[in-house]
Amino acid sequence: MSEGAAKKERPRSFQAIRGVRDLLPDQTSLWNFVERIAHETFATFGFGEIRLPLFERTDLFARSIGEDTDVVSKEMYTFLDPPAWLEILEKLGTVKDVDRTATTFTIKNHLPNENFIAEVLSLRPEATASACRAYIEHNMQQLPQPVKLYYMGPMFRRERPQKGRYRQFYQIGAEVLGGSDAPAIDAEVIEMVMTFFDRLGLEGVQLHINSIGDKNCRPKYVELLREELQKVKDKLGPDSRRRIDTNPLRVLDSKLESEQETIEKLPRITQHLCDSCRDNYDEVKRQLAIRGINYSQNFRLVRGLDYYMRTTFEITAKGLGSQNAVCGGGRYDGLLELLGGPPTKGIGFAIGEDRLILSLQESGKAPAQQGRDVYIAWMGERAQATAIRAAKDLRKAGFSVELPPVEQKFGKALGQADKLGAKYALILGDNEVSEGLWTLKMLADGSQAKFTEPDLLEHLRKQKALSS
């Protein structure tokens, strides 16, 4: 046997899949801060949290997002229910003795003569569809209306990874389902997002709004837009030319620099609203003004699917370059009916949490990572039992405590406390245990004092209250 063959095969080194990443403890402190402010802010507006599945039936997203959209046609992670597809492969004879832990399969070139039915599932690319499905499934129309829901968590799209955009990304979103479509609801939803961003200290926040009409006036505008696009299609790229026939409103979303001058000259939907939609839009703007919310109007804020209507909005922030949107939302009064529910009013938004975090970091608004409150430097066998009891009492009082598992020399213990960012070192040796007086060292300035156990807890509580 050769020397190479005799060597033990080196274990495979695993890395995260392209487009996803780990959020490490020095990062998650900021994520937890953002999510805590979201929980607190949304609760003050009467919203309740809903936790939704990570995957749904694919046709739920196909109906809600649109079969012709890039999200559904190109970007969703779609799969057969795993037991089903493995069973199908075995029945077809394309694989034998399937190892369910395998990462790859060699599939034979075999055309099936049988029909198989298996459930097609997709990882969620967004959460509005899931929230609407939950509203219908759990008969939430029987609850006091409107029902106000919010959620946060990972979404999945297979798009090109870039700064602030990942294949597993995170959203914070909310939906108002049922009840009326009063413009004050639209304004309050926007107010809630703006309040959230204000509490985070997000810089350069700008609100952009538009109205996209309804089923009475938007079809006429879409036809007019299509006619005008046909006249200038030679100035458009291939994607925009394709959308002239499939979904002309999407052309307004184009970010291609070469198309901007052409798009700016296209007719604007706000110039073609029916009287009812115009009155609604005027009232939304008045409601925003009452709330002291500044905005700019952007005729290019559109949604291409039929159930979207009237109010649409986007919020941008600093530190994100040209792709600076951190939140998008709008009204979708026809969606629940399309998903099999009763006619139901609806409006919502989604915040790109990855991009929000990036903006906070770029502006220096991220809170500093918190170190330990107390590092217990114990020396001697008698001191360990006291140190364990001290750690238990301090943690019960709400302090972050680091208790080393083995005895350390005094200098090494203080060095470790400093590396962990501890505020205090609680020094426990034989003398402290015998006298019942514990030494507390303030690591910032090196000052120290002795306390009885009850006095120590009271002192730390007072210092914590002063610092907060």
Phi, psi and omega per residue, in radians:
M1 nan 2.329 -3.125
S2 -1.206 2.785 3.141
E3 -1.059 -0.675 -3.136
G4 -1.137 -0.712 -3.132
A5 -1.216 -0.495 -3.108
A6 -1.291 -0.456 -3.127
K7 -1.161 2.478 3.108
K8 -1.185 2.348 -3.140
E9 -1.087 2.287 -3.116
R10 -1.243 2.349 3.123
P11 -1.042 2.566 3.138
R12 -1.156 2.401 3.090
S13 -1.643 2.090 -3.078
F14 -1.656 2.523 3.049
Q15 -2.336 2.749 3.100
A16 -1.068 2.540 3.121
I17 -1.147 2.554 -3.121
R18 -0.983 2.303 3.109
G19 1.669 -0.070 3.038
V20 -2.190 2.826 -3.138
R21 -2.697 2.843 3.082
D22 -1.542 2.441 3.002
L23 -1.776 1.919 -3.020
L24 -1.501 2.879 -3.062
P25 -0.949 -0.580 3.134
D26 -1.272 -0.186 3.078
Q27 -1.770 -0.657 -3.013
T28 -1.197 -0.311 3.063
S29 -1.077 -0.683 3.094
L30 -1.224 -0.728 3.113
W31 -1.058 -0.752 3.132
N32 -1.130 -0.656 3.091
F33 -1.072 -0.851 -3.136
V34 -1.054 -0.776 -3.102
E35 -1.225 -0.595 3.075
R36 -1.125 -0.745 3.116
I37 -1.135 -0.615 3.082
A38 -1.110 -0.850 3.108
H39 -0.970 -0.825 -3.077
E40 -1.170 -0.781 -3.089
T41 -1.168 -0.835 -3.086
F42 -1.132 -0.589 3.120
A43 -1.111 -0.608 -3.137
T44 -1.195 -0.310 3.082
F45 -1.713 0.141 3.069
G46 1.448 0.353 3.124
F47 -1.606 2.523 3.079
G48 -1.977 2.551 -3.103
E49 -1.367 2.420 2.998
I50 -2.140 2.391 3.118
R51 -1.929 2.070 -2.956
L52 -1.885 2.727 3.121
P53 -1.108 2.674 3.085
L54 -1.350 -0.343 3.104
F55 -2.395 2.676 -3.119
E56 -2.440 3.041 2.981
R57 -1.097 2.411 -3.055
T58 -1.048 -0.644 -3.075
D59 -1.172 -0.343 3.039
L60 -1.075 -0.805 3.140
F61 -1.291 -0.601 3.123
A62 -1.077 -0.694 3.123
R63 -1.267 -0.731 -3.010
S64 -1.394 -0.698 -3.103
I65 -1.557 -0.587 3.132
G66 1.983 2.207 -3.079
E67 -1.127 -0.460 -3.095
D68 -1.529 -0.055 -3.113
T69 -1.353 2.713 3.089
D70 -1.088 -0.595 -3.109
V71 -1.023 -0.866 -3.085
V72 -1.337 -0.734 -3.022
S73 -1.408 -0.428 -3.021
K74 -2.242 -0.477 -2.857
E75 -1.903 -0.248 -3.077
M76 -1.339 2.534 3.001
Y77 -1.550 1.779 -3.014
T78 -2.019 2.455 -3.072
F79 -2.705 2.737 2.972
L80 -1.346 2.584 3.061
D81 -0.889 2.077 -2.926
P82 -0.840 -0.855 3.120
P83 -1.018 -0.594 -3.109
A84 -1.177 -0.818 -3.065
W85 -1.270 -0.547 3.066
L86 -1.157 -0.688 3.112
E87 -1.120 -0.705 3.125
I88 -1.099 -0.811 -3.132
L89 -1.046 -0.703 3.138
E90 -1.154 -0.738 -3.132
K91 -1.142 -0.613 -3.126
L92 -1.311 -0.263 -3.097
G93 1.370 0.216 3.138
T94 -1.339 -0.439 3.000
V95 -2.409 2.683 3.111
K96 -2.209 2.583 3.100
D97 0.853 1.058 -3.038
V98 -1.070 2.200 3.005
D99 -1.578 1.939 -3.035
R100 -1.296 -0.071 3.046
T101 -1.725 -0.037 -3.097
A102 -1.195 2.672 -3.140
T103 -1.774 -0.295 3.097
T104 -2.445 2.722 3.075
F105 -2.319 2.533 2.975
T106 -1.666 2.016 -3.066
I107 -1.730 2.209 3.126
K108 -1.272 2.657 3.082
N109 -1.320 1.648 -3.005
H110 -2.435 2.150 3.089
L111 -1.622 2.119 -3.067
P112 -1.246 2.555 3.033
N113 -1.785 -0.047 -3.126
E114 -1.974 2.722 3.031
N115 -1.738 2.320 3.125
F116 -2.108 2.475 3.100
I117 -1.974 2.139 3.116
A118 -2.446 2.593 -3.118
E119 -1.322 2.251 3.129
V120 -1.707 2.161 -3.061
L121 -2.086 2.760 3.083
S122 -2.444 2.479 2.938
L123 -1.146 2.453 -3.005
R124 -1.177 2.212 3.052
P125 -1.532 -0.234 3.079
E126 -2.848 3.066 -2.995
A127 -2.094 -0.095 -3.130
T128 -1.060 -0.769 -3.134
A129 -1.055 -0.720 3.140
S130 -1.154 -0.704 3.124
A131 -1.120 -0.705 3.112
C132 -1.176 -0.703 3.086
R133 -1.058 -0.739 3.129
A134 -1.138 -0.671 3.119
Y135 -1.051 -0.740 -3.140
I136 -1.261 -0.854 -3.036
E137 -1.080 -0.634 -3.065
H138 -1.751 0.300 3.055
N139 0.901 0.769 -3.127
M140 -1.203 -0.193 3.057
Q141 -1.159 -0.255 3.085
Q142 -1.441 -0.192 3.129
L143 -1.426 2.867 3.009
P144 -0.981 2.305 -3.061
Q145 -1.759 2.599 -0.041
P146 -1.390 2.812 3.038
V147 -1.630 2.190 -3.087
K148 -1.922 2.034 -3.062
L149 -2.145 2.549 2.956
Y150 -2.394 2.812 -3.067
Y151 -2.659 2.849 3.005
M152 -2.685 2.554 -3.131
G153 2.741 -3.096 -3.068
P154 -1.382 2.541 3.003
M155 -2.182 2.926 -2.995
F156 -2.431 2.166 3.024
R157 -2.518 2.385 -3.141
R158 -1.605 1.383 3.057
E159 -2.059 3.023 -3.073
R160 -1.177 2.088 3.136
P161 -1.127 2.448 3.090
Q162 -2.743 -3.140 -3.081
K163 -0.986 2.121 3.111
G164 1.384 -0.008 -3.141
R165 -2.229 2.204 -3.096
Y166 -2.322 2.873 3.111
R167 -1.373 -0.521 2.859
Q168 -1.904 1.905 -3.111
F169 -2.155 3.039 -3.017
Y170 -2.184 2.459 3.104
Q171 -2.233 2.578 2.897
I172 -2.037 2.157 -3.058
G173 -2.491 2.959 3.126
A174 -2.629 2.661 3.124
E175 -2.386 2.471 2.983
V176 -1.997 1.988 -3.012
L177 -2.087 2.331 3.115
G178 1.536 3.097 -3.132
G179 1.327 -2.596 -3.049
S180 -1.671 3.042 3.056
D181 -1.947 0.566 -3.111
A182 -1.009 2.398 3.122
P183 -0.967 -0.480 3.121
A184 -1.091 -0.502 3.086
I185 -1.166 -0.797 3.119
D186 -1.017 -0.799 -3.099
A187 -1.142 -0.666 -3.125
E188 -1.234 -0.626 3.068
V189 -1.061 -0.791 3.102
I190 -1.121 -0.721 3.116
E191 -1.026 -0.693 -3.128
M192 -1.097 -0.770 3.130
V193 -1.117 -0.768 -3.125
M194 -1.129 -0.634 3.075
T195 -1.121 -0.748 3.104
F196 -1.027 -0.848 -3.140
F197 -1.129 -0.633 3.117
D198 -1.127 -0.734 3.138
R199 -1.163 -0.485 3.090
L200 -1.379 -0.299 -3.053
G201 1.348 0.448 -3.138
L202 -1.135 2.320 -3.055
E203 -1.676 2.642 3.037
G204 1.163 0.525 -3.091
V205 -1.280 2.243 3.111
Q206 -2.330 2.301 3.126
L207 -1.738 2.286 3.083
H208 -2.105 2.353 -3.098
I209 -2.278 2.851 3.077
N210 -2.827 2.887 2.946
S211 -2.110 2.360 -3.126
I212 -1.930 0.319 3.054
G213 1.236 -2.850 3.126
D214 -2.438 -2.920 -3.058
K215 -1.165 -0.241 3.139
N216 -1.477 -0.628 -3.062
C217 -1.982 -0.425 -3.066
R218 -1.192 -0.715 3.135
P219 -0.964 -0.668 3.119
K220 -1.152 -0.699 3.113
Y221 -1.154 -0.702 -3.133
V222 -1.064 -0.728 3.105
E223 -1.132 -0.719 3.095
L224 -1.097 -0.754 3.130
L225 -1.085 -0.723 3.135
R226 -1.087 -0.738 3.117
E227 -1.074 -0.765 -3.125
E228 -1.203 -0.612 3.113
L229 -1.187 -0.618 3.095
Q230 -1.057 -0.572 -3.119
K231 -1.247 -0.448 -3.056
V232 -2.074 0.287 -3.016
K233 -1.098 -0.417 3.111
D234 -1.167 -0.306 -3.140
K235 -1.651 0.018 -3.076
L236 -1.856 2.720 3.084
G237 -1.363 3.036 -3.068
P238 -1.057 -0.695 -3.139
D239 -1.118 -0.771 -3.137
S240 -1.196 -0.649 3.101
R241 -1.102 -0.692 3.103
R242 -1.110 -0.656 -3.083
R243 -1.293 -0.266 3.083
I244 -0.976 -0.695 -3.118
D245 -1.531 -0.689 -3.019
T246 -1.467 -0.741 -3.050
N247 -2.856 1.384 -3.024
P248 -1.042 -0.463 3.118
L249 -1.060 -0.537 -3.108
R250 -1.170 -0.373 3.096
V251 -1.055 -0.582 -3.137
L252 -1.135 -0.347 3.124
D253 -1.407 -0.166 -2.994
S254 -0.980 2.397 3.097
K255 -1.845 0.048 -3.140
L256 -1.151 2.204 -3.096
E257 -1.048 -0.641 -3.087
S258 -1.181 -0.279 -3.087
E259 -1.747 -0.163 -2.967
Q260 -1.119 -0.756 -3.126
E261 -1.082 -0.699 3.127
T262 -1.151 -0.783 -3.108
I263 -1.124 -0.642 -3.123
E264 -1.070 -0.403 -3.099
K265 -1.615 -0.035 -3.114
L266 -1.300 2.715 3.097
P267 -1.082 2.562 -3.078
R268 -1.784 2.435 -3.035
I269 -1.153 -0.538 -3.136
T270 -1.147 -0.297 3.079
Q271 -1.481 -0.060 -3.063
H272 -2.268 0.414 3.106
L273 -1.337 2.577 3.000
C274 -1.263 2.938 -3.082
D275 -1.029 -0.709 -3.104
S276 -1.127 -0.772 -3.128
C277 -1.233 -0.622 3.105
R278 -1.128 -0.745 3.110
D279 -1.111 -0.703 3.120
N280 -1.078 -0.791 -3.128
Y281 -1.113 -0.737 3.103
D282 -1.071 -0.666 -3.118
E283 -1.268 -0.619 3.057
V284 -1.048 -0.779 3.135
K285 -1.129 -0.667 3.106
R286 -1.144 -0.703 3.126
Q287 -1.142 -0.635 3.070
L288 -1.145 -0.701 3.128
A289 -1.117 -0.698 3.100
I290 -1.020 -0.646 -3.104
R291 -1.468 0.016 3.128
G292 1.237 0.510 -3.097
I293 -1.760 2.086 3.097
N294 -1.413 2.587 -3.116
Y295 -2.673 2.852 2.939
S296 -2.202 2.645 -3.129
Q297 -1.638 2.355 -3.091
N298 -2.316 1.840 -3.064
F299 -1.176 -0.199 -3.113
R300 -1.559 -0.032 3.083
L301 -1.403 1.737 -3.083
V302 -2.289 2.862 2.977
R303 -2.247 2.323 -2.952
G304 -1.480 -0.128 -3.045
L305 -1.715 2.646 -2.949
D306 -1.108 -0.528 -3.050
Y307 -1.382 -0.246 3.023
Y308 -1.269 2.488 -3.102
M309 -2.744 2.711 3.027
R310 0.940 -2.048 -2.943
T311 -1.124 2.275 2.949
T312 -2.405 2.544 -3.081
F313 -2.616 2.803 3.122
E314 -2.551 2.540 3.125
I315 -2.182 2.274 -3.140
T316 -1.986 2.849 -3.131
A317 -2.572 2.944 -3.131
K318 -1.343 2.831 2.973
G319 1.491 0.193 -3.061
L320 -2.109 0.097 -3.130
G321 1.262 -2.634 -3.076
S322 -1.241 -0.548 3.098
Q323 -1.577 1.316 -2.913
N324 -1.832 0.233 3.126
A325 -1.335 2.324 3.056
V326 -1.978 -0.201 -3.101
C327 -2.673 2.441 3.036
G328 -2.419 2.540 -3.130
G329 -2.806 3.085 3.117
G330 2.981 3.086 -3.093
R331 -1.627 2.452 -3.086
Y332 -2.473 1.115 -3.007
D333 -1.116 -0.305 -3.104
G334 -1.743 0.000 -2.992
L335 -1.211 -0.824 -3.071
L336 -1.111 -0.619 3.083
E337 -1.116 -0.687 3.115
L338 -1.119 -0.519 -3.127
L339 -1.584 0.182 3.067
G340 1.710 0.109 3.124
G341 -1.665 3.112 3.096
P342 -1.290 2.817 3.053
P343 -0.944 2.139 -2.985
T344 -2.512 2.333 3.063
K345 -1.301 2.632 3.128
G346 -2.788 2.487 3.019
I347 -2.602 2.575 -3.125
G348 -2.855 -3.107 3.112
F349 -2.669 2.854 3.026
A350 -2.388 2.335 3.095
I351 -1.830 2.261 3.029
G352 -1.349 1.780 -3.017
E353 -1.163 -0.627 3.111
D354 -1.029 -0.789 -3.111
R355 -1.262 -0.604 3.072
L356 -1.087 -0.803 3.116
I357 -1.053 -0.768 -3.128
L358 -1.070 -0.735 3.127
S359 -1.113 -0.731 3.102
L360 -1.100 -0.697 3.136
Q361 -1.183 -0.749 -3.115
E362 -1.117 -0.566 -3.107
S363 -1.562 -0.017 3.130
G364 1.283 0.329 -3.113
K365 -1.573 -0.063 -3.107
A366 -1.184 2.305 3.111
P367 -1.159 2.579 3.133
A368 -1.139 2.511 3.108
Q369 -1.138 2.364 -3.116
Q370 -1.462 2.258 3.041
G371 -1.526 -2.914 3.108
R372 -1.278 2.630 2.991
D373 -1.325 -0.824 -3.027
V374 -2.362 2.311 2.975
Y375 -1.910 2.170 -3.101
I376 -1.658 1.937 3.105
A377 -1.698 1.746 -3.106
W378 -1.891 2.561 -3.103
M379 -2.455 2.130 3.134
G380 1.818 2.575 -3.075
E381 -1.071 -0.695 3.138
R382 -1.108 -0.581 -3.055
A383 -1.289 -0.423 -3.067
Q384 -1.115 -0.763 3.137
A385 -1.084 -0.703 3.095
T386 -1.146 -0.702 3.139
A387 -1.093 -0.712 3.129
I388 -1.112 -0.761 3.120
R389 -1.149 -0.687 3.119
A390 -1.095 -0.760 3.136
A391 -1.078 -0.736 3.140
K392 -1.077 -0.791 -3.121
D393 -1.179 -0.703 3.135
L394 -1.150 -0.740 3.122
R395 -1.135 -0.677 3.106
K396 -1.091 -0.546 3.114
A397 -1.434 -0.006 3.047
G398 1.716 0.203 3.140
F399 -1.627 2.552 3.035
S400 -1.472 2.163 -2.993
V401 -2.228 2.364 2.996
E402 -1.912 2.088 -3.140
L403 -2.021 1.842 -3.135
P404 -1.087 2.467 -3.066
P405 -1.340 -0.335 -3.140
V406 -2.270 2.769 3.140
E407 -1.141 2.458 3.124
Q408 -2.208 2.673 2.997
K409 -1.169 2.662 -3.006
F410 -0.991 -0.820 -3.105
G411 -1.123 -0.723 3.126
K412 -1.144 -0.668 3.135
A413 -1.105 -0.764 3.134
L414 -1.175 -0.628 3.081
G415 -1.102 -0.740 3.112
Q416 -1.153 -0.698 3.103
A417 -1.048 -0.707 3.132
D418 -1.149 -0.734 3.127
K419 -1.071 -0.600 -3.116
L420 -1.481 0.022 3.113
G421 1.224 0.490 -3.117
A422 -1.213 2.553 3.087
K423 -1.452 -0.650 -3.066
Y424 -2.285 2.633 2.920
A425 -2.009 2.146 3.065
L426 -1.658 1.992 -3.029
I427 -1.720 2.087 -3.110
L428 -2.216 1.939 3.036
G429 -2.193 -2.971 -3.108
D430 -1.048 -0.717 -3.126
N431 -1.096 -0.780 -3.126
E432 -1.094 -0.705 -3.135
V433 -1.172 -0.773 -3.101
S434 -1.148 -0.749 -3.072
E435 -1.430 -0.331 -3.060
G436 1.269 0.322 3.084
L437 -2.064 2.076 -3.053
W438 -1.734 2.448 -3.119
T439 -1.627 2.170 3.105
L440 -1.990 2.114 -3.106
K441 -1.889 2.191 3.066
M442 -1.441 1.937 -2.973
L443 -1.260 -0.380 -3.112
A444 -1.174 -0.705 -3.079
D445 -2.140 -0.027 3.091
G446 1.418 -0.013 3.125
S447 -1.248 2.674 3.133
Q448 -2.605 2.773 -3.139
A449 -2.657 2.822 3.132
K450 -1.844 2.477 -3.114
F451 -2.422 2.607 2.871
T452 -1.265 2.850 -3.099
E453 -1.000 -0.836 3.125
P454 -1.113 -0.701 -3.129
D455 -1.157 -0.597 3.126
L456 -1.091 -0.841 3.132
L457 -1.050 -0.747 -3.135
E458 -1.141 -0.695 3.117
H459 -1.089 -0.797 -3.123
L460 -1.149 -0.668 3.094
R461 -1.068 -0.772 -3.128
K462 -1.122 -0.752 3.123
Q463 -1.107 -0.665 3.125
K464 -1.159 -0.705 3.123
A465 -1.132 -0.684 3.129
L466 -1.167 -0.693 -3.109
S467 -1.254 -0.455 3.117
S468 -1.500 nan nan
